[in-house]
Amino acid sequence: MSAHGIPDYHRRIVDDELDDLLTGLSAVSIEGPKGVGKTATALERAGSVHQLDDDGQRQVVHADPSRLTTSTEPILIDEWQRMPSSWDLVRRAVDDDSSPGRFLLTGSAEPAGAQTHTGAGRIVPVRMRPLSLAERGIPTSVSLSDLLAGTRPPIGGTTDVRLDRYVIEILSGGFPGMRHLAARSLRAQLDGYLARVIDREFPEQGVSVRRPDTLHAWMRAYAAATATTASFETIRDAATPGTGNKPAISTTLPWRDILSRLWLLDPVRAWLPTNNKLKELSSADKHHLADPALAARLLNVTARSLTSAGQTDPSVPRDGTFLGALFESLVALNLRVYGQAAEAEVRHLRTHRGEHEVDFIVTTDGGGVVGVEVKLSTTVSDHDVKHLRWLHDRIGDQLLDAVVITTGTDAYRRSDGIAVVPAALLGP
């Protein structure tokens, strides 16, 4: 821990990646939504700190910009977007001296209209997401990295995590600063988080929201579309049912772009392999927010309403229940955190007409993939694995492994070789 570190800091999975990168790279930018712990993680390795969201510190740096690049290294520039010129100051400093481990930058968005250089080759981005289940202290027994190795490792382990715990984890979310809060306080904190996005973050991005209620309704509709590939027209219509005066696409697209720049929208891209073994694949994104707790709060759902399989309002067409969608979103968060540690990417697969769909495709640089299906169930039938079998028929040995993530208690391999893994037991 550095002199600036937090005494009770709990090491994150991304810490290993940062430590590896800083032994060879001069500057790293930690990116992600507010509240995921970027600053705390950066402080663990900072030699000096410039907090640019502090008016006093920002004025000092404006008066003497050289302070940003001549402090004790590694130099942490926190909330760099509050002084956009800091990005270019770091870039030029790296041009002059590319010694490893010089700079850490953290930020929750690039400011609107900032004419910053991309930083390519000088400032390397690292994504940070909310806490995965493993980072919340839940013991794991199955490694995603081992599955990606293609050796079909033995699968085992037992968990006492049941559906009610998954519901708690969905509603509690993975923002470290909110994990200790009681239910009512947590709801108030999440409400405040979302209100700040509309009241402060949008104006800071250069967009004046003349109708906050309409933007909030659009965000609710996007939350209702979690784990679907619903079109943005469908989301817009769900946000304004029965009204003829719907917001124009030219209005809603900037909303989507700003929420993406704030790292609050975290869609899963479609897997579109370059070979011709798979044809007629959809290129539509699958919608997810940065944390399923945000989706749950936007729709004001509770543990009781989720487990009773009631309809959400607004309603977006989907297969299955909204709890199933939020469980899939929780699995998406885990896969992305673990996949990033293994230098893998997470995609999804769906044919144009929906005949075949695999919830997640975890891809490696070598071209191999792990297919992952998510089932809100404790058991797995032959019907549940039909799309994984179809995928194996199409791509053969390119399918390194196949997994069904469940709410069950035991991890094992079926007789057909497909792994069955409770969500709580999957780790990096």
Secondary structure as UniProt FT lines:
FT   TURN            3..4
FT   TURN            7..8
FT   HELIX           13..22
FT   TURN            23..24
FT   STRAND          27..31
FT   TURN            34..35
FT   HELIX           38..43
FT   TURN            44..45
FT   STRAND          48..51
FT   TURN            52..53
FT   HELIX           55..63
FT   TURN            65..66
FT   HELIX           67..70
FT   STRAND          75..78
FT   HELIX           80..82
FT   HELIX           85..96
FT   TURN            100..101
FT   STRAND          103..107
FT   TURN            112..113
FT   TURN            120..122
FT   STRAND          123..127
FT   HELIX           134..136
FT   STRAND          142..143
FT   HELIX           144..148
FT   TURN            149..150
FT   HELIX           163..172
FT   HELIX           176..178
FT   TURN            179..180
FT   HELIX           183..196
FT   HELIX           197..201
FT   HELIX           202..204
FT   TURN            205..206
FT   HELIX           212..224
FT   TURN            225..227
FT   HELIX           232..239
FT   TURN            241..242
FT   HELIX           249..261
FT   TURN            262..263
FT   HELIX           292..298
FT   TURN            299..300
FT   HELIX           303..307
FT   TURN            308..309
FT   HELIX           322..341
FT   TURN            342..343
FT   STRAND          345..351
FT   TURN            352..353
FT   STRAND          357..363
FT   TURN            365..366
FT   STRAND          369..374
FT   HELIX           383..385
FT   HELIX           386..395
FT   HELIX           396..398
FT   STRAND          399..406
FT   STRAND          412..413
FT   TURN            415..416
FT   STRAND          419..422
FT   HELIX           423..425
FT   STRAND          426..427
//
